[in-house]
Amino acid sequence: FLIMVIFSIVATDLNEYGFLGLFFGTILIPPFALIGSLFIFSGISPDSMDYLGASESEIVFLALLIPYLHFL
């Protein structure tokens, strides 16, 4: 699990999709869910809001909800 999390952190830093890559990595890779949701929560910026077209409160809600969904 530790190797998978480290690989996921490096992959999200090197990808060209930015916030969208981080979001999908957090959803699709269960060991990366907690770290990814913390990155999403700390990385909210006006640029990502313009790109996604969603309000900031919805993104914060998703960032906090993803680890609970992986738990179920």
Residue pairs with C-beta under 8 A, 6 or more apart in sequence:
1 31
4 29
4 31
4 32
5 31
5 32
5 35
8 25
8 29
8 31
8 32
8 35
8 36
9 32
9 35
11 21
11 25
12 21
12 22
12 25
12 36
12 39
15 21
18 48
18 51
19 40
19 43
19 48
19 51
19 52
20 51
20 52
22 36
22 39
22 40
22 43
23 36
23 40
23 62
25 32
25 36
26 32
26 33
26 36
26 37
26 39
26 40
26 66
27 33
27 66
29 36
30 70
33 66
33 67
33 70
34 67
36 66
37 63
37 64
37 66
37 67
38 63
40 59
40 62
40 63
40 66
41 60
41 63
41 64
44 56
44 59
44 60
48 59
49 55
49 56
49 59
52 59
